[in-house]
Every structure is written in structure tokens, then in C-alpha cells.
């Protein structure tokens, strides 16, 4: 999706819903600022967890201004994605192969990483 089309997408992905609801419910400016910071922290944390899987495929995702994610490969290609739900088809395209969460090699790499290897 191009950046212009992405600007017209207003539906909040379920991974962002909780933080968005808290931010909208805040009345005072201080609470809104704190919720905004928490939302950004949560997005960075989700990107870090997602990167544990993407690393196996030579990809990396990062938060882009708290509104989108940038997905990159090792060849310098990048794609802007709206949310984590739309990330996976784009990741498959950049990786040039299916991303299988049940892939034994991926599972082994994730186990090794969690054991400090």
C-alpha cells in the first residue's frame, strides 16, 4: 500500500486497540501524554518480538512515527505497512518464500535465542 492510500485507512488493528482505547478515554493532558508514550513503548516492544521471528528470514521491522511499520530486508528494500496484521504478506514477498511459524528451523532458532545462544 502506498503512503497516500495508507493515510486513508482509519481502522485500528486489534494489536493497537487496547492502547488506542486508553488514550481516547483519558481526559487530562498529562494522562494523554503518558498514554501516548505507553502506546509508543508497546509498539516498539511488539516490533522487537516480531523481529525475533523475522530475523530468521533476513527481515527487520521498526516503528515509523507511531503510525506505521517499516519492514526491511538485507538487500536494502523496504516496505511501509499499516499494522502487524498486514506485515506478514509483505514479509513473505520481501523474503521471497513463505513464512511458516511451524518451520522446525525457525522453532530451533527461537529456542536457541531464548536460551541466550
N, C-alpha and C positions, 0 to 999 in steps of 0.2 A: 504494500500500500504506500502510495506517495505521501509526503508530509502534508500536502494540502488536503487530500482526502481524509487523512488521519485527524485533522483538526475538526472535522465534522462529526466524528464518532464521539458520542457523549455517554454511551452506556458504560457503566463501571463494571469491570471484570470482577468475578466473585473473590479473587485473591486480594483485591483492593477494597472491597465493600465495607468491611468492619472499620477500617481506618477512616474511610470517607464518611461513614455514618457518624462516627465520634466527632469528626471535625465539624460537620454541619450542626450537630447538637450543641456545640459549645456556644456560650453566649458572650462571655467576656473576651477581650482581645488577647489577653495573656494566655488563656486556655486554648484559643485558636492557634496561636503561635506554637505552643507546646504540642498540640495535636499535629500541626504541620511538620514539626521536627520529628515526631514519632512516626508519622507516615513515611517520611524520607528514610528514617532508620530501618523501618520494616521493609521498604523496597530494596534497600542495599542488602539487608540480610537475606531476602528472597533471592536476589541476584547471586549472592555468594553460594547459597545452597544449590541453585540451578547450575552454577558454574562447576560444581563437583561432578555433575553428570556430563555437562558439555565438554569438559576438559578431555574426556575420553575420545571425543570426536574432533578434537582440534579446534573447538569453538570457545568463545567467551562472550558473556553478556554483561552489560553495565547499565546503570540507571542513567537516563538522559533528562535532566532538568525536572525530575519528579513527575514526568508526564508520559514518557515512552521508555523503551529499552533499545539499546543499540547492540546488535548481535554481530560479532566479528569472527572471521576465520584467520588462519595463519598466513594467508596469501594477501591480506590487506583488504579483502572485500568486506563490506558491512551492509547491514540492512536495519532499518528502523522498524520496530514492531510496537503495536499498541499496548499489548499486555502479555503476560506469560502464557495465556491460552493460545494466542496467535504466534507465539515464538516457535513452537515445535515444528510446524510445517516449513517455516522459513529455515530453521536449523537443518532440517533434512535436505533442503535444497542446497544450502551452503556446504554441507558435509558431503553431498553427492551420494548419500546412501541412507537407508532407513535408520532411524534412531530407535533402538529396541531396549526398553528398560529391563527386559529379562535376558539380555545378552550376557552369557557367562563371563566373557572378558570384562564387560562393564561392571558386573557384580563383583568380580575379583578385584578390579581397580578400586572400587568404592570401599571394599573391605580393607584393602591394603592402606588406603588413605586414612581410614578411620582408626587404624592401628598405629598410625604415626609413620607409616612406611612411605 
